[in-house]
Amino acid sequence: MIESKSSNKSEIFNPLLSIKKFFRFLLHEILGENFKITDLLQKIVAFARAQAYVLTLFIMMAWSLTFHSWLTFALLAASCVVWMSPNPQQFCFKVAPIVALYATFLLGLQFVYSLNLTQKELPDENPPYLRQFGMEKPRDRAPFADLCLKCLFTSIIFLSIKQKIVELKKKSKEDEMMLESESTMIEKIRKFLADHWVLFTMFLILLISLQAPVVLYRLLYMAFFQTFLVLFQISFPTWRRGLYAFWMSMIIYCMAVVTLIYTFQFHGVPDFYARYLSNDVIHSFGLERISSGQLLIKLLTPISFLIFSLIQVNFFHERLMSRTEKWEQIIFDKKPQLSRIFAELHAQSEMRMDFFRQHFAMVQSLM
């Protein structure tokens, strides 16, 4: 009896068991009594497969940032072009075979330069432009590390081709049925992100603009942030009509900033800028030569904001516009009525003020 009581107490006061029970109760409350983890996993996998093109575009950006060269810069430029297209999913499916072949070429090039060959057999130091195109032997880490990472990137890119084949053949409609009957939790998370993603994006642009040192491109980020807030406060209809143009301007500006910082690290580019601009002007723009690790850290915030802005435009902009349209109809369509009410209140307050002034003057005259 004593042992059973102690075991019950240990179960009651076990924090891990309590957390497990809490999450189990929470999932059953949100997803229903007939909830099964396998069903949720199937829905998540189906949703991720349907959004495979988004993961592919992220991988293209990550590849270009991890391995800095002119050949990988093409992946960064291609991903931005796909994001900017009217229908990024269909456009990504069209260019996915080309991107997959290009990724396979980069993987094969990495394999060749990972072989244990001498400079005479496989040079990578002379001529100097070989390293600018990614034709470089691994020096800081083991060759298999880069190969494994590029194999992972390439396999994820091939997912887009597989998804394209599935959509073309349409042998099975299970994925579509799963997507149509999404779980309540996924739908709630999507609605929450759609309603608050613009706040996350504005917080990120404020974070970028407040970073040190203060340079010109960060000042322009602050200018965009101030424009967003000022238009929202001065004229809500104008802010709403210009919202899409604002996001597109921000995306183009972010692409320009990332391109300038990325290409400035290549050999010969700083000398090209120095022909037309002084070093002080170049540094005031925020352009400087840094190492590959520092480049990844420096480009992390602009790339993150670029991704946040692209997600806002492609996934959450329509919902934001529909919600703000309701606000505009509620507030601004009834503006004449509100102005009349405010005018009546103002007239009543003026009458009260006149009444108090007259009585105050009478009291002063009696005194």
C-alpha positions in Angstrom: 0.0 0.0 0.0 2.8 2.4 0.9 4.6 1.6 -2.3 1.5 2.2 -4.4 0.8 5.5 -2.7 4.4 6.6 -3.3 4.2 5.6 -7.0 1.0 7.5 -7.4 2.6 10.6 -5.8 5.6 10.3 -8.1 3.3 10.1 -11.1 1.4 13.2 -9.9 4.5 15.2 -9.2 6.4 14.1 -12.3 6.7 17.3 -14.5 7.4 15.4 -17.7 4.3 13.3 -17.3 2.2 16.4 -16.5 3.5 18.2 -19.6 2.8 15.1 -21.7 -0.8 14.9 -20.4 -1.3 18.6 -21.0 -0.2 18.5 -24.6 -2.3 15.4 -25.2 -5.3 17.1 -23.7 -4.6 20.2 -25.8 -4.3 18.3 -29.0 -7.6 16.4 -28.3 -9.3 19.7 -27.5 -8.2 21.4 -30.7 -8.3 18.5 -33.2 -11.2 16.5 -31.7 -11.7 13.3 -29.9 -11.0 11.2 -33.0 -7.5 12.7 -33.3 -4.7 10.4 -34.3 -1.0 11.4 -34.6 -0.6 9.4 -37.8 -3.4 11.4 -39.4 -1.8 14.7 -38.4 1.6 13.6 -39.7 0.1 12.6 -43.0 -1.6 16.0 -43.3 1.7 17.8 -42.5 3.6 15.7 -45.0 0.9 16.4 -47.7 1.0 20.1 -46.9 4.8 20.2 -47.0 4.8 18.3 -50.3 2.3 20.8 -51.8 4.5 23.6 -50.7 7.7 22.0 -51.9 8.5 24.9 -54.2 8.8 27.2 -51.2 11.4 24.9 -49.7 13.2 24.7 -53.1 13.4 28.5 -53.3 14.8 28.7 -49.7 17.4 26.0 -50.5 18.5 28.0 -53.6 19.0 31.1 -51.3 20.8 29.0 -48.7 23.1 27.4 -51.2 24.2 30.8 -52.6 24.8 32.1 -49.1 26.7 29.1 -47.9 28.9 28.7 -50.9 29.9 32.2 -52.2 30.7 32.2 -55.9 29.4 33.6 -59.2 27.9 30.2 -60.0 25.9 30.1 -56.8 24.9 33.8 -57.2 22.9 32.6 -60.2 20.8 30.5 -57.8 20.1 33.5 -55.6 19.1 35.6 -58.7 16.9 32.8 -60.0 15.1 32.4 -56.7 14.3 36.1 -56.5 13.0 36.1 -60.1 10.7 33.1 -59.3 9.4 34.8 -56.1 8.7 38.0 -58.1 6.6 36.2 -60.7 2.8 36.4 -60.6 2.4 32.7 -60.0 5.6 31.5 -58.3 4.5 27.9 -57.8 3.8 27.3 -61.5 6.9 29.2 -62.6 9.0 27.2 -60.1 7.7 23.9 -61.5 8.6 25.1 -65.0 12.2 26.0 -64.1 12.7 23.1 -61.6 14.3 20.7 -64.2 16.8 23.4 -65.2 17.6 24.2 -61.6 17.9 20.5 -60.8 20.4 20.0 -63.7 22.3 23.1 -62.6 22.5 21.8 -59.0 23.7 18.4 -60.2 26.4 20.2 -62.2 27.5 22.1 -59.1 27.5 18.9 -57.1 29.6 17.1 -59.7 32.0 20.1 -59.8 32.3 19.9 -56.0 33.0 16.2 -56.2 35.8 16.8 -58.8 37.5 19.4 -56.6 37.2 17.2 -53.6 39.5 14.7 -55.1 43.0 14.4 -53.7 44.8 16.0 -56.7 47.8 18.3 -56.9 47.8 21.8 -58.3 49.4 20.5 -61.5 46.6 17.9 -62.0 43.7 20.2 -60.9 44.7 23.8 -60.3 42.5 26.2 -58.2 45.0 29.0 -57.5 46.0 30.1 -61.0 44.2 31.7 -62.7 42.7 33.6 -59.7 39.2 33.7 -61.2 38.7 29.9 -60.7 37.8 30.5 -57.0 35.4 33.2 -58.0 33.4 30.6 -59.9 33.5 28.0 -57.0 36.3 25.9 -58.5 38.1 25.6 -55.2 39.4 22.8 -53.1 38.1 22.5 -49.5 40.7 23.9 -47.1 38.9 24.8 -43.9 36.9 21.5 -43.5 36.8 17.9 -44.8 35.7 17.5 -48.4 32.8 15.2 -47.5 31.1 18.0 -45.5 30.5 20.2 -48.5 29.5 17.2 -50.6 27.0 16.0 -48.0 25.5 19.5 -47.7 25.2 19.9 -51.5 23.7 16.4 -51.8 21.0 17.5 -49.3 20.3 20.7 -51.2 20.1 18.8 -54.5 17.8 16.2 -53.2 15.4 18.8 -51.8 15.4 20.6 -55.2 14.4 17.3 -56.9 11.3 17.3 -54.7 9.8 20.0 -56.8 10.2 17.9 -59.9 8.5 15.0 -58.1 5.6 17.2 -57.1 5.3 18.5 -60.6 5.0 14.9 -61.9 2.4 14.1 -59.3 0.3 17.1 -60.3 0.5 16.3 -64.0 -0.4 12.6 -63.7 -2.9 13.0 -60.8 -3.0 9.3 -60.2 -4.1 9.8 -56.7 -6.1 12.6 -55.1 -5.3 11.7 -51.5 -3.0 14.7 -51.0 -5.6 17.1 -52.4 -8.3 15.6 -50.1 -5.9 16.0 -47.2 -5.2 19.6 -48.0 -8.9 20.4 -48.4 -9.6 18.8 -45.0 -6.8 20.4 -43.2 -6.7 20.0 -39.4 -8.0 22.7 -37.2 -4.6 23.3 -35.7 -2.9 24.0 -39.0 -5.7 26.3 -40.1 -5.5 28.2 -36.9 -1.8 28.6 -37.2 -2.2 29.8 -40.8 -4.8 32.4 -39.8 -2.6 33.6 -36.9 0.4 34.0 -39.2 -1.7 35.7 -41.8 -3.0 38.2 -39.3 0.3 39.0 -37.6 2.9 38.4 -40.2 3.0 42.1 -41.2 3.9 42.9 -37.6 6.8 40.4 -37.7 8.0 42.0 -40.9 7.8 45.5 -39.5 9.7 44.5 -36.4 12.4 42.9 -38.6 12.8 46.0 -40.7 13.1 48.1 -37.5 15.7 45.7 -36.3 17.7 46.0 -39.5 17.6 49.8 -39.5 18.8 50.0 -35.9 21.9 47.8 -36.4 25.3 49.3 -36.1 27.2 50.8 -37.8 24.8 53.4 -39.4 25.2 53.2 -43.1 23.1 54.5 -46.0 21.2 51.3 -46.9 20.1 50.9 -43.2 18.9 54.6 -43.2 16.7 53.8 -46.3 15.3 50.8 -44.4 14.3 53.3 -41.6 12.8 55.6 -44.3 10.6 52.7 -45.5 9.6 51.9 -41.9 8.6 55.6 -41.2 6.7 55.8 -44.5 4.7 52.8 -43.6 3.7 54.2 -40.1 3.1 57.8 -41.3 0.8 56.7 -44.1 -1.1 54.4 -41.8 -1.6 57.3 -39.3 -2.4 60.1 -41.8 -4.6 58.3 -44.4 -5.7 54.7 -43.9 -7.3 54.4 -47.4 -4.1 55.7 -49.0 -2.0 53.3 -46.9 -4.2 50.5 -48.0 -4.1 51.3 -51.7 -0.4 51.7 -51.7 0.4 48.6 -49.6 1.2 46.3 -52.6 3.4 48.9 -54.2 5.2 49.3 -50.8 5.9 45.6 -50.5 7.2 45.4 -54.1 9.4 48.4 -53.6 10.8 46.9 -50.4 11.5 43.6 -52.2 13.3 45.3 -55.1 15.3 47.3 -52.7 16.2 44.3 -50.6 17.3 42.4 -53.8 19.5 45.4 -54.7 21.1 45.5 -51.3 21.8 41.8 -51.2 23.2 41.9 -54.7 25.5 44.8 -54.0 26.9 43.3 -50.7 27.2 39.8 -52.3 29.0 40.9 -55.5 31.3 43.3 -53.7 33.2 40.4 -52.2 34.3 39.2 -55.6 37.8 39.9 -56.9 38.0 43.1 -59.0 34.6 44.5 -58.0 35.9 46.8 -55.3 38.5 48.2 -57.8 35.7 48.8 -60.3 33.8 50.9 -57.7 36.9 52.7 -56.6 37.3 54.1 -60.2 34.1 56.2 -59.8 33.7 56.6 -56.0 36.0 57.4 -53.1 36.5 54.9 -50.3 34.6 57.0 -47.9 31.5 57.0 -50.1 31.8 53.3 -50.6 32.0 52.6 -46.9 29.1 55.0 -46.2 27.0 52.8 -48.5 27.9 49.9 -46.2 30.1 48.1 -48.8 33.2 46.4 -47.4 35.3 43.3 -48.0 34.7 40.6 -45.3 35.2 36.9 -44.9 32.7 34.2 -45.9 31.5 33.7 -42.4 31.0 37.4 -41.8 29.3 37.7 -45.1 26.7 35.0 -44.1 26.0 36.9 -40.8 25.8 40.3 -42.6 23.4 39.0 -45.2 21.3 37.1 -42.8 19.1 40.1 -41.8 18.5 41.5 -45.3 17.8 38.0 -46.7 15.5 37.2 -43.8 13.6 40.4 -44.4 13.5 39.6 -48.1 12.0 36.2 -47.3 9.5 37.7 -44.9 8.4 40.3 -47.5 8.0 37.7 -50.2 6.0 35.5 -47.9 3.8 38.4 -47.0 3.1 39.3 -50.7 2.6 35.7 -51.9 0.7 34.2 -49.1 -0.8 36.7 -46.7 -1.4 39.9 -48.7 -4.9 39.0 -49.9 -6.1 38.2 -46.4 -4.7 41.4 -45.1 -6.4 43.4 -47.8 -9.7 41.7 -47.1 -9.5 42.4 -43.4 -8.5 46.0 -43.9 -11.3 46.4 -46.4 -13.8 45.6 -43.7 -12.1 48.1 -41.4 -12.4 50.8 -44.1 -16.0 50.0 -44.8 -16.9 50.1 -41.1 -15.0 53.4 -40.3 -14.7 55.4 -43.5 -18.1 54.6 -45.1 -19.7 55.9 -42.0 -17.5 59.0 -41.9 -20.3 61.5 -42.6 -22.3 60.1 -39.7 -19.3 60.1 -37.4 -18.4 63.7 -38.4 -22.0 64.8 -37.8 -22.0 63.2 -34.3 -18.6 64.8 -33.6 -20.0 68.2 -34.7 -23.0 67.8 -32.4 -20.7 66.9 -29.5 -18.5 69.8 -30.3 -21.5 72.2 -30.4 -22.7 70.9 -27.0 -19.3 71.3 -25.5 -19.1 74.9 -26.8 -22.5 75.6 -25.3 -21.4 74.3 -21.9 -18.2 76.4 -22.1 -20.2 79.5 -22.9 -22.5 78.8 -20.0 -19.5 78.4 -17.6 -17.9 81.6 -19.0 -21.0 83.6 -18.4 -21.4 82.4 -14.8 -17.8 82.9 -14.2 -18.0 86.5 -15.4 -21.1 87.1 -13.2 -19.2 85.8 -10.2 -16.2 88.0 -11.0 -18.5 91.1 -11.3 -20.2 90.4 -7.9 -16.8 90.1 -6.3 
